[in-house]
């Protein structure tokens, strides 16, 4: 058992964990900036911003105070029907202004998986409203991650996450990740008249951090437009500054039909997600009398919306979108030479504050526990990361990380992995 862990004695069922092997756990108690403190007093540098979400960093009183004030005033109320609250209305308008190519209509969710589920339902419902009920197929890409709800699991391209459930969503298909012609071929085979939407991450996140080849996103957007297929861009991971803009779509000149946000929307201070529907696609429901019978108990949660507004202010006022570009520029340098050391096969970096340290495929086949041992070794070197199903380690620090902290993070990764040799 790691010196930083405690015995697992609670009834807490951990996501993505073999609970039969859960003999210990790392109990985190405090955090500030990019630093975490465990119950035994050890400090760790968080290399993942929680689960991609803590863009502003931990312990930001401005965000906590905004949520606290709203909790005392009106913490929540249903937004079904004609009910509303001021923070949710203001946040919807703010997001419509920030997202490229609007105007947008915004339906709030409790997180990213909710958002993907909403988008899939909306795409099908949209075509029903236009008298095209045969348009039900949803296309997505191999290696993609779109969450863990029913439709989200089915359209995600990580085999391990789909295994053991059987078919979850009729009329869906995975295509090759970065091959625009694979999208066109699927359309030619299935018929554009049957396809409701194509769902795409601009930068693949949990599938292993894969950056798009030059021109790919622009080409698939054009293919969708020419074939009258809804282009759904999943920015749950890349939105709110991680790619140096409020949405990575802006960097690639994209004008999606639906745009998904979560994670960095509140920096994780409260759960919240958003589905942005372009006005041209929202028209049947905003102008034509159709009703989208969908929503969640906490859609437009007042305190969560207040936290999001304060978080967006914090990101803007502290220049953290510029810092995302700074981090993206530093990561290749910091991990230079790590590939080829025997344990690491390569390091994937690109124009966003995220990377994947890919372990040696041959060693992973030889030792199925290598990836978990690597996570523990890096943790023992003072850095928190997590494993990808592809056999890599996630690197996506909070956007507030200083150059010194980035250097400490990289050194901890190097030291931990070197201990495996």
C-alpha positions as a Markdown table, in Angstrom:
| # | Residue | x | y | z |
|---|---|---|---|---|
| 1 | Unk | 0.0 | 0.0 | 0.0 |
| 2 | Unk | 1.3 | 3.5 | -0.9 |
| 3 | Unk | 2.4 | 5.6 | 2.0 |
| 4 | Unk | -0.1 | 8.2 | 0.9 |
| 5 | Unk | -3.1 | 5.9 | 1.0 |
| 6 | Unk | -5.5 | 4.8 | 3.8 |
| 7 | Unk | -7.4 | 1.6 | 4.1 |
| 8 | Unk | -10.7 | 1.5 | 2.2 |
| 9 | Unk | -13.3 | 0.9 | 4.8 |
| 10 | Unk | -16.3 | 3.1 | 3.6 |
| 11 | Unk | -19.3 | 2.1 | 1.5 |
| 12 | Unk | -18.1 | 4.5 | -1.2 |
| 13 | Unk | -18.3 | 2.8 | -4.6 |
| 14 | Unk | -15.7 | 4.5 | -6.8 |
| 15 | Unk | -16.2 | 5.0 | -10.5 |
| 16 | Unk | -14.0 | 3.1 | -12.9 |
| 17 | Unk | -12.5 | 1.0 | -10.0 |
| 18 | Unk | -12.3 | -2.7 | -9.4 |
| 19 | Unk | -13.8 | -2.6 | -6.0 |
| 20 | Unk | -12.7 | -6.2 | -5.2 |
| 21 | Unk | -9.2 | -4.9 | -5.4 |
| 22 | Unk | -9.8 | -1.6 | -3.6 |
| 23 | Unk | -7.7 | -2.2 | -0.5 |
| 24 | Unk | -6.8 | 1.5 | -0.1 |
| 25 | Unk | -7.7 | 4.9 | -1.2 |
| 26 | Unk | -6.1 | 8.4 | -1.3 |
| 27 | Unk | -8.4 | 10.7 | 0.8 |
| 28 | Unk | -8.0 | 14.3 | -0.3 |
| 29 | Unk | -9.0 | 16.9 | 2.3 |
| 30 | Unk | -7.8 | 20.4 | 1.1 |
| 31 | Unk | -6.7 | 22.1 | -2.0 |
| 32 | Unk | -5.3 | 25.5 | -3.2 |
| 33 | Unk | -4.3 | 26.5 | -6.6 |
| 34 | Unk | -2.9 | 23.4 | -8.2 |
| 35 | Unk | -2.0 | 21.7 | -4.9 |
| 36 | Unk | -3.9 | 19.0 | -3.1 |
| 37 | Unk | -3.5 | 17.8 | 0.5 |
| 38 | Unk | -4.3 | 14.3 | 1.7 |
| 39 | Unk | -5.6 | 13.1 | 5.0 |
| 40 | Unk | -2.1 | 12.1 | 6.1 |
| 41 | Unk | -0.7 | 15.6 | 5.4 |
| 42 | Unk | 1.1 | 15.0 | 2.1 |
| 43 | Unk | 0.9 | 17.5 | -0.7 |
| 44 | Unk | 0.5 | 16.7 | -4.3 |
| 45 | Unk | 0.5 | 18.7 | -7.5 |
| 46 | Unk | -2.6 | 18.0 | -9.5 |
| 47 | Unk | -1.7 | 17.4 | -13.1 |
| 48 | Unk | -5.3 | 16.8 | -14.3 |
| 49 | Unk | -7.3 | 19.7 | -12.9 |
| 50 | Unk | -9.6 | 17.2 | -11.2 |
| 51 | Unk | -11.2 | 15.5 | -14.2 |
| 52 | Unk | -10.3 | 18.2 | -16.8 |
| 53 | Unk | -12.5 | 20.7 | -15.0 |
| 54 | Unk | -10.7 | 23.0 | -12.5 |
| 55 | Unk | -9.5 | 25.7 | -14.9 |
| 56 | Unk | -9.5 | 28.5 | -12.3 |
| 57 | Unk | -7.7 | 26.3 | -9.7 |
| 58 | Unk | -8.8 | 25.3 | -6.2 |
| 59 | Unk | -9.8 | 27.6 | -3.3 |
| 60 | Unk | -11.1 | 30.5 | -5.3 |
| 61 | Unk | -13.0 | 32.5 | -2.8 |
| 62 | Unk | -14.7 | 34.7 | -5.5 |
| 63 | Unk | -16.4 | 31.6 | -7.0 |
| 64 | Unk | -17.3 | 30.1 | -3.6 |
| 65 | Unk | -18.7 | 33.4 | -2.3 |
| 66 | Unk | -20.9 | 33.9 | -5.4 |
| 67 | Unk | -22.3 | 30.4 | -5.0 |
| 68 | Unk | -22.7 | 31.0 | -1.2 |
| 69 | Unk | -24.6 | 34.2 | -1.7 |
| 70 | Unk | -27.0 | 32.6 | -4.2 |
| 71 | Unk | -27.5 | 29.6 | -2.0 |
| 72 | Unk | -28.7 | 31.9 | 0.7 |
| 73 | Unk | -30.9 | 33.9 | -1.6 |
| 74 | Unk | -32.4 | 31.2 | -3.8 |
| 75 | Unk | -30.4 | 28.0 | -4.1 |
| 76 | Unk | -32.6 | 26.4 | -6.8 |
| 77 | Unk | -36.0 | 26.0 | -8.2 |
| 78 | Unk | -37.4 | 24.2 | -11.2 |
| 79 | Unk | -37.0 | 26.0 | -14.6 |
| 80 | Unk | -39.6 | 23.8 | -16.2 |
| 81 | Unk | -42.4 | 25.6 | -18.0 |
| 82 | Unk | -42.2 | 29.4 | -17.5 |
| 83 | Unk | -40.1 | 29.4 | -14.3 |
| 84 | Unk | -36.7 | 31.1 | -14.4 |
| 85 | Unk | -34.0 | 32.6 | -12.2 |
| 86 | Unk | -31.7 | 35.5 | -12.8 |
| 87 | Unk | -28.3 | 33.7 | -12.8 |
| 88 | Unk | -29.5 | 31.1 | -15.3 |
| 89 | Unk | -30.9 | 33.7 | -17.6 |
| 90 | Unk | -27.7 | 35.8 | -17.3 |
| 91 | Unk | -25.5 | 32.8 | -17.9 |
| 92 | Unk | -27.4 | 31.7 | -21.0 |
| 93 | Unk | -27.0 | 35.2 | -22.5 |
| 94 | Unk | -23.3 | 35.2 | -21.6 |
| 95 | Unk | -22.7 | 31.8 | -23.2 |
| 96 | Unk | -24.5 | 32.9 | -26.3 |
| 97 | Unk | -22.2 | 35.9 | -26.6 |
| 98 | Unk | -19.0 | 33.8 | -25.9 |
| 99 | Unk | -19.7 | 31.0 | -28.3 |
| 100 | Unk | -18.6 | 31.5 | -32.0 |
| 101 | Unk | -21.1 | 31.8 | -34.8 |
| 102 | Unk | -24.3 | 32.4 | -32.7 |
| 103 | Unk | -26.8 | 33.5 | -31.6 |
| 104 | Unk | -27.5 | 30.5 | -29.5 |
| 105 | Unk | -30.3 | 29.1 | -27.3 |
| 106 | Unk | -29.0 | 27.4 | -24.1 |
| 107 | Unk | -30.5 | 24.4 | -22.3 |
| 108 | Unk | -28.7 | 23.6 | -19.0 |
| 109 | Unk | -27.8 | 20.2 | -17.7 |
| 110 | Unk | -26.0 | 18.8 | -14.7 |
| 111 | Unk | -22.9 | 17.9 | -16.6 |
| 112 | Unk | -21.3 | 16.7 | -19.8 |
| 113 | Unk | -22.9 | 13.2 | -20.1 |
| 114 | Unk | -26.3 | 14.9 | -19.6 |
| 115 | Unk | -25.4 | 17.3 | -22.4 |
| 116 | Unk | -24.5 | 14.5 | -24.9 |
| 117 | Unk | -27.7 | 12.6 | -24.0 |
| 118 | Unk | -29.6 | 15.8 | -24.6 |
| 119 | Unk | -27.9 | 16.5 | -27.9 |
| 120 | Unk | -28.7 | 13.0 | -29.3 |
| 121 | Unk | -32.3 | 13.3 | -28.3 |
| 122 | Unk | -32.5 | 16.8 | -29.7 |
| 123 | Unk | -31.0 | 15.8 | -33.0 |
| 124 | Unk | -33.7 | 13.1 | -33.5 |
| 125 | Unk | -36.5 | 15.3 | -32.2 |
| 126 | Unk | -35.4 | 18.1 | -34.5 |
| 127 | Unk | -35.8 | 16.0 | -37.6 |
| 128 | Unk | -39.2 | 14.7 | -36.3 |
| 129 | Unk | -40.3 | 18.3 | -36.0 |
| 130 | Unk | -39.3 | 19.0 | -39.6 |
| 131 | Unk | -41.3 | 15.9 | -40.8 |
| 132 | Unk | -38.2 | 13.8 | -41.3 |
| 133 | Unk | -38.6 | 10.9 | -38.7 |
| 134 | Unk | -36.3 | 8.6 | -40.8 |
| 135 | Unk | -33.3 | 10.7 | -39.7 |
| 136 | Unk | -32.2 | 8.8 | -36.6 |
| 137 | Unk | -28.7 | 7.7 | -37.2 |
| 138 | Unk | -25.9 | 9.2 | -35.1 |
| 139 | Unk | -22.3 | 9.0 | -36.3 |
| 140 | Unk | -19.3 | 9.5 | -34.0 |
| 141 | Unk | -15.6 | 8.6 | -34.0 |
| 142 | Unk | -13.4 | 5.9 | -32.7 |
| 143 | Unk | -11.3 | 6.9 | -29.6 |
| 144 | Unk | -13.9 | 9.5 | -28.7 |
| 145 | Unk | -15.3 | 10.0 | -25.3 |
| 146 | Unk | -18.8 | 11.5 | -24.9 |
| 147 | Unk | -19.7 | 10.4 | -21.3 |
| 148 | Unk | -21.3 | 7.5 | -19.6 |
| 149 | Unk | -25.1 | 7.8 | -20.0 |
| 150 | Unk | -26.8 | 5.3 | -22.3 |
| 151 | Unk | -26.5 | 7.1 | -25.7 |
| 152 | Unk | -23.2 | 8.7 | -24.6 |
| 153 | Unk | -21.7 | 5.3 | -23.9 |
| 154 | Unk | -22.9 | 3.9 | -27.2 |
| 155 | Unk | -21.5 | 6.7 | -29.3 |
| 156 | Unk | -18.2 | 6.9 | -27.5 |
| 157 | Unk | -15.3 | 5.2 | -29.2 |
| 158 | Unk | -13.5 | 3.7 | -26.3 |
| 159 | Unk | -14.1 | -0.1 | -26.4 |
| 160 | Unk | -13.5 | -0.8 | -22.7 |
| 161 | Unk | -16.3 | 1.7 | -21.8 |
| 162 | Unk | -18.8 | 0.0 | -24.2 |
| 163 | Unk | -18.0 | -3.5 | -23.2 |
| 164 | Unk | -20.5 | -5.6 | -21.3 |
| 165 | Unk | -23.7 | -3.6 | -21.9 |
| 166 | Unk | -24.8 | -4.9 | -25.3 |
| 167 | Unk | -26.3 | -2.5 | -27.8 |
| 168 | Unk | -27.5 | 0.7 | -26.1 |
| 169 | Unk | -28.6 | 3.0 | -28.9 |
| 170 | Unk | -30.0 | 1.7 | -32.1 |
| 171 | Unk | -28.9 | 3.5 | -35.3 |
| 172 | Unk | -25.4 | 4.6 | -34.3 |
| 173 | Unk | -22.1 | 4.0 | -36.0 |
| 174 | Unk | -18.4 | 4.7 | -35.2 |
| 175 | Unk | -16.1 | 5.9 | -37.9 |
| 176 | Unk | -12.3 | 6.4 | -38.1 |
| 177 | Unk | -11.1 | 9.2 | -35.9 |
| 178 | Unk | -9.3 | 11.6 | -38.2 |
| 179 | Unk | -10.4 | 10.5 | -41.7 |
| 180 | Unk | -12.9 | 12.9 | -43.3 |
| 181 | Unk | -13.4 | 10.5 | -46.1 |
| 182 | Unk | -14.6 | 7.9 | -43.6 |
| 183 | Unk | -17.4 | 10.2 | -42.7 |
| 184 | Unk | -18.3 | 10.7 | -46.4 |
| 185 | Unk | -18.1 | 7.0 | -47.0 |
| 186 | Unk | -20.5 | 6.3 | -44.1 |
| 187 | Unk | -22.9 | 8.9 | -45.4 |
| 188 | Unk | -22.8 | 7.3 | -48.9 |
| 189 | Unk | -23.4 | 3.9 | -47.5 |
| 190 | Unk | -26.2 | 4.7 | -45.0 |
| 191 | Unk | -27.8 | 7.6 | -47.0 |
| 192 | Unk | -27.7 | 11.2 | -45.8 |
| 193 | Unk | -31.5 | 11.0 | -45.5 |
| 194 | Unk | -31.2 | 8.6 | -42.5 |
| 195 | Unk | -28.5 | 10.5 | -40.5 |
| 196 | Unk | -29.5 | 12.9 | -37.8 |
| 197 | Unk | -26.1 | 14.1 | -36.5 |
| 198 | Unk | -22.4 | 13.7 | -36.4 |
| 199 | Unk | -20.9 | 14.1 | -32.9 |
| 200 | Unk | -17.3 | 15.2 | -32.7 |
| 201 | Unk | -14.7 | 16.4 | -30.1 |
| 202 | Unk | -12.5 | 19.0 | -31.7 |
| 203 | Unk | -9.6 | 17.5 | -29.7 |
| 204 | Unk | -10.1 | 14.0 | -28.5 |
| 205 | Unk | -9.7 | 14.0 | -24.7 |
| 206 | Unk | -10.1 | 10.9 | -22.6 |
| 207 | Unk | -9.6 | 8.8 | -25.7 |
| 208 | Unk | -5.9 | 9.7 | -25.4 |
| 209 | Unk | -5.5 | 13.4 | -26.4 |
| 210 | Unk | -5.4 | 13.4 | -30.1 |
| 211 | Unk | -5.2 | 16.7 | -32.0 |
| 212 | Unk | -7.0 | 17.0 | -35.4 |
| 213 | Unk | -4.9 | 16.9 | -38.6 |
| 214 | Unk | -4.8 | 20.2 | -40.4 |
| 215 | Unk | -8.1 | 20.8 | -42.2 |
| 216 | Unk | -9.9 | 17.8 | -40.8 |
| 217 | Unk | -12.5 | 19.6 | -38.7 |
| 218 | Unk | -13.2 | 22.2 | -41.4 |
| 219 | Unk | -13.8 | 19.4 | -43.9 |
| 220 | Unk | -16.1 | 17.3 | -41.7 |
| 221 | Unk | -18.1 | 20.5 | -40.9 |
| 222 | Unk | -18.5 | 21.1 | -44.6 |
| 223 | Unk | -19.5 | 17.5 | -45.3 |
| 224 | Unk | -22.2 | 17.8 | -42.6 |
| 225 | Unk | -23.4 | 21.1 | -44.1 |
| 226 | Unk | -23.6 | 19.8 | -47.6 |
| 227 | Unk | -25.5 | 16.7 | -46.5 |
| 228 | Unk | -27.8 | 18.5 | -44.2 |
| 229 | Unk | -26.6 | 16.6 | -41.1 |
| 230 | Unk | -26.4 | 18.3 | -37.7 |
| 231 | Unk | -22.8 | 19.0 | -36.6 |
| 232 | Unk | -22.6 | 18.5 | -32.8 |
| 233 | Unk | -19.3 | 19.6 | -31.3 |
| 234 | Unk | -18.6 | 18.2 | -27.9 |
| 235 | Unk | -16.5 | 20.8 | -26.0 |
| 236 | Unk | -17.1 | 19.4 | -22.6 |
| 237 | Unk | -13.3 | 19.0 | -22.2 |
| 238 | Unk | -12.0 | 21.7 | -24.5 |
| 239 | Unk | -14.5 | 24.5 | -23.7 |
| 240 | Unk | -14.0 | 27.4 | -21.3 |
| 241 | Unk | -10.4 | 28.2 | -22.2 |
| 242 | Unk | -8.4 | 25.0 | -22.3 |
| 243 | Unk | -7.6 | 25.6 | -25.9 |
| 244 | Unk | -6.8 | 29.3 | -25.5 |
| 245 | Unk | -10.3 | 30.4 | -26.6 |
| 246 | Unk | -13.6 | 30.2 | -24.9 |
| 247 | Unk | -14.4 | 27.3 | -27.3 |
| 248 | Unk | -11.8 | 25.4 | -29.4 |
| 249 | Unk | -14.3 | 25.7 | -32.3 |
| 250 | Unk | -13.2 | 29.3 | -32.6 |
| 251 | Unk | -9.7 | 28.2 | -33.3 |
| 252 | Unk | -10.8 | 26.0 | -36.2 |
| 253 | Unk | -13.4 | 28.4 | -37.6 |
| 254 | Unk | -16.3 | 26.0 | -36.8 |
| 255 | Unk | -19.9 | 27.0 | -36.6 |
| 256 | Unk | -21.6 | 24.0 | -35.1 |
| 257 | Unk | -25.3 | 23.3 | -35.0 |
| 258 | Unk | -25.0 | 22.2 | -31.3 |
| 259 | Unk | -22.2 | 23.0 | -29.0 |
| 260 | Unk | -21.7 | 21.3 | -25.6 |
| 261 | Unk | -20.0 | 22.7 | -22.5 |
| 262 | Unk | -19.5 | 21.5 | -18.9 |
| 263 | Unk | -16.4 | 20.8 | -16.7 |
| 264 | Unk | -14.6 | 24.2 | -16.9 |
| 265 | Unk | -17.9 | 26.0 | -17.0 |
| 266 | Unk | -17.8 | 26.3 | -13.2 |
| 267 | Unk | -14.3 | 25.0 | -12.7 |
| 268 | Unk | -16.0 | 22.1 | -10.9 |
| 269 | Unk | -17.2 | 24.3 | -8.0 |
| 270 | Unk | -20.7 | 23.0 | -8.7 |
| 271 | Unk | -22.0 | 20.5 | -11.3 |
| 272 | Unk | -23.3 | 22.2 | -14.4 |
| 273 | Unk | -23.4 | 21.6 | -18.1 |
| 274 | Unk | -24.9 | 23.4 | -21.1 |
| 275 | Unk | -26.2 | 22.5 | -24.5 |
| 276 | Unk | -26.0 | 25.4 | -26.9 |
| 277 | Unk | -28.4 | 25.1 | -29.9 |
| 278 | Unk | -27.8 | 27.5 | -32.8 |
| 279 | Unk | -30.8 | 29.7 | -33.4 |
| 280 | Unk | -31.3 | 28.3 | -36.9 |
| 281 | Unk | -31.7 | 24.8 | -35.4 |
| 282 | Unk | -33.7 | 26.0 | -32.4 |
| 283 | Unk | -36.3 | 27.7 | -34.7 |
| 284 | Unk | -38.9 | 24.8 | -34.7 |
| 285 | Unk | -39.1 | 25.0 | -30.9 |
| 286 | Unk | -38.8 | 28.8 | -30.5 |
| 287 | Unk | -40.8 | 29.9 | -33.4 |
| 288 | Unk | -42.8 | 26.9 | -34.7 |
| 289 | Unk | -44.8 | 25.8 | -31.7 |
| 290 | Unk | -43.0 | 22.5 | -31.2 |
| 291 | Unk | -42.2 | 21.4 | -27.6 |
| 292 | Unk | -38.9 | 19.7 | -26.7 |
| 293 | Unk | -40.2 | 17.5 | -23.8 |
| 294 | Unk | -36.8 | 17.2 | -22.1 |
| 295 | Unk | -35.0 | 18.6 | -19.1 |
| 296 | Unk | -33.5 | 17.8 | -15.8 |
| 297 | Unk | -34.4 | 18.5 | -12.1 |
| 298 | Unk | -31.4 | 20.8 | -11.9 |
| 299 | Unk | -31.6 | 22.4 | -15.3 |
| 300 | Unk | -30.7 | 26.1 | -14.7 |
| 301 | Unk | -29.7 | 25.5 | -11.0 |
| 302 | Unk | -29.4 | 29.0 | -9.6 |
| 303 | Unk | -26.4 | 28.5 | -7.4 |
| 304 | Unk | -24.5 | 26.5 | -10.1 |
| 305 | Unk | -25.2 | 29.3 | -12.6 |
| 306 | Unk | -24.0 | 31.9 | -10.1 |
| 307 | Unk | -20.8 | 29.9 | -9.7 |
| 308 | Unk | -20.4 | 29.7 | -13.5 |
| 309 | Unk | -20.8 | 33.4 | -13.9 |
| 310 | Unk | -18.1 | 34.1 | -11.2 |
| 311 | Unk | -15.9 | 31.5 | -12.8 |
| 312 | Unk | -16.1 | 33.0 | -16.2 |
| 313 | Unk | -15.3 | 36.4 | -14.6 |
| 314 | Unk | -12.3 | 34.9 | -12.8 |
| 315 | Unk | -11.0 | 33.3 | -16.0 |
| 316 | Unk | -11.3 | 36.5 | -17.9 |
| 317 | Unk | -10.0 | 38.9 | -15.2 |
| 318 | Unk | -6.9 | 36.7 | -14.5 |
| 319 | Unk | -6.0 | 36.1 | -18.2 |
| 320 | Unk | -6.3 | 32.4 | -17.9 |
| 321 | Unk | -7.1 | 31.8 | -21.5 |
| 322 | Unk | -3.8 | 33.4 | -22.4 |
| 323 | Unk | -2.2 | 31.1 | -19.7 |
| 324 | Unk | -3.7 | 28.1 | -21.5 |
| 325 | Unk | -1.7 | 29.1 | -24.6 |
| 326 | Unk | 1.4 | 29.5 | -22.3 |
| 327 | Unk | 0.9 | 26.0 | -20.9 |
| 328 | Unk | 0.4 | 24.5 | -24.3 |
| 329 | Unk | 3.6 | 26.0 | -25.5 |
| 330 | Unk | 5.6 | 24.7 | -22.5 |
| 331 | Unk | 4.4 | 21.1 | -22.5 |
| 332 | Unk | 6.4 | 19.9 | -25.5 |
| 333 | Unk | 9.6 | 21.4 | -24.0 |
| 334 | Unk | 8.9 | 20.0 | -20.5 |
| 335 | Unk | 8.3 | 16.5 | -21.7 |
| 336 | Unk | 11.0 | 16.6 | -24.4 |
| 337 | Unk | 13.0 | 13.4 | -24.5 |
| 338 | Unk | 10.6 | 11.4 | -22.3 |
| 339 | Unk | 9.6 | 9.2 | -25.2 |
| 340 | Unk | 11.9 | 6.4 | -25.9 |
| 341 | Unk | 13.1 | 5.8 | -22.3 |
| 342 | Unk | 11.8 | 2.3 | -22.4 |
| 343 | Unk | 8.6 | 3.0 | -20.4 |
| 344 | Unk | 7.2 | 5.9 | -22.5 |
| 345 | Unk | 6.5 | 5.4 | -26.2 |
| 346 | Unk | 5.6 | 9.0 | -27.0 |
| 347 | Unk | 4.1 | 12.3 | -25.6 |
| 348 | Unk | 1.2 | 13.9 | -27.5 |
| 349 | Unk | 1.0 | 17.6 | -27.2 |
| 350 | Unk | -0.6 | 20.3 | -29.3 |
| 351 | Unk | -2.4 | 23.7 | -29.3 |
| 352 | Unk | -4.2 | 23.2 | -26.0 |
| 353 | Unk | -3.3 | 22.9 | -22.3 |
| 354 | Unk | -3.5 | 19.1 | -22.4 |
| 355 | Unk | -1.2 | 16.1 | -23.3 |
| 356 | Unk | -1.0 | 12.3 | -23.1 |
| 357 | Unk | 2.1 | 10.5 | -21.9 |
| 358 | Unk | 1.7 | 7.2 | -23.9 |
| 359 | Unk | 3.4 | 4.2 | -22.3 |
| 360 | Unk | 5.2 | 1.6 | -24.3 |
| 361 | Unk | 2.6 | -0.7 | -26.0 |
| 362 | Unk | 4.8 | -3.8 | -25.8 |
| 363 | Unk | 5.4 | -3.3 | -22.1 |
| 364 | Unk | 1.6 | -2.8 | -21.5 |
| 365 | Unk | 0.9 | -6.1 | -23.2 |
| 366 | Unk | 3.6 | -7.8 | -21.2 |
| 367 | Unk | 2.5 | -6.3 | -17.9 |
| 368 | Unk | -1.3 | -5.5 | -17.7 |
| 369 | Unk | -0.7 | -3.7 | -14.3 |
| 370 | Unk | 1.9 | -1.3 | -15.7 |
| 371 | Unk | -0.4 | 1.6 | -16.2 |
| 372 | Unk | -1.8 | 1.4 | -12.7 |
| 373 | Unk | 1.7 | 1.1 | -11.3 |
| 374 | Unk | 2.7 | 4.1 | -13.3 |
| 375 | Unk | -0.1 | 6.2 | -11.9 |
| 376 | Unk | 1.0 | 5.1 | -8.3 |
| 377 | Unk | 4.7 | 5.8 | -9.0 |
| 378 | Unk | 4.0 | 9.3 | -10.3 |
| 379 | Unk | 1.8 | 9.9 | -7.3 |
| 380 | Unk | 4.6 | 8.7 | -4.9 |
| 381 | Unk | 6.7 | 11.3 | -6.7 |
| 382 | Unk | 4.2 | 14.0 | -5.7 |
| 383 | Unk | 2.0 | 14.4 | -8.8 |
| 384 | Unk | -1.6 | 13.3 | -9.3 |
| 385 | Unk | -2.5 | 12.0 | -12.8 |
| 386 | Unk | -4.8 | 9.3 | -14.1 |
| 387 | Unk | -4.8 | 6.5 | -16.6 |
| 388 | Unk | -6.3 | 6.5 | -20.1 |
| 389 | Unk | -7.7 | 3.3 | -21.6 |
| 390 | Unk | -5.3 | 3.7 | -24.4 |
| 391 | Unk | -2.4 | 3.2 | -22.0 |
| 392 | Unk | -1.4 | 6.8 | -21.4 |
| 393 | Unk | -1.4 | 9.3 | -18.5 |
| 394 | Unk | -3.5 | 12.4 | -18.6 |
| 395 | Unk | -1.8 | 15.8 | -18.3 |
| 396 | Unk | -4.2 | 18.8 | -18.2 |
| 397 | Unk | -3.2 | 21.1 | -15.3 |
| 398 | Unk | -5.3 | 24.0 | -14.1 |
| 399 | Unk | -4.8 | 27.0 | -16.3 |
| 400 | Unk | -3.4 | 28.9 | -13.3 |
| 401 | Unk | -0.4 | 26.7 | -13.0 |
| 402 | Unk | 2.9 | 28.7 | -12.9 |
| 403 | Unk | 5.9 | 27.9 | -15.0 |
| 404 | Unk | 7.6 | 26.6 | -11.8 |
| 405 | Unk | 4.7 | 24.4 | -11.0 |
| 406 | Unk | 4.7 | 23.0 | -14.6 |
| 407 | Unk | 8.3 | 22.2 | -14.2 |
| 408 | Unk | 7.6 | 20.5 | -10.8 |
| 409 | Unk | 4.8 | 18.5 | -12.5 |
| 410 | Unk | 7.0 | 17.3 | -15.4 |
| 411 | Unk | 9.8 | 16.4 | -13.0 |
| 412 | Unk | 7.4 | 14.4 | -10.8 |
| 413 | Unk | 6.2 | 12.5 | -13.9 |
| 414 | Unk | 9.8 | 11.8 | -15.0 |
| 415 | Unk | 10.9 | 10.7 | -11.5 |
| 416 | Unk | 7.9 | 8.4 | -11.0 |
| 417 | Unk | 8.2 | 6.7 | -14.4 |
| 418 | Unk | 11.9 | 6.3 | -14.0 |
| 419 | Unk | 11.3 | 4.3 | -10.8 |
| 420 | Unk | 9.6 | 1.7 | -12.9 |
| 421 | Unk | 12.7 | 0.9 | -14.9 |
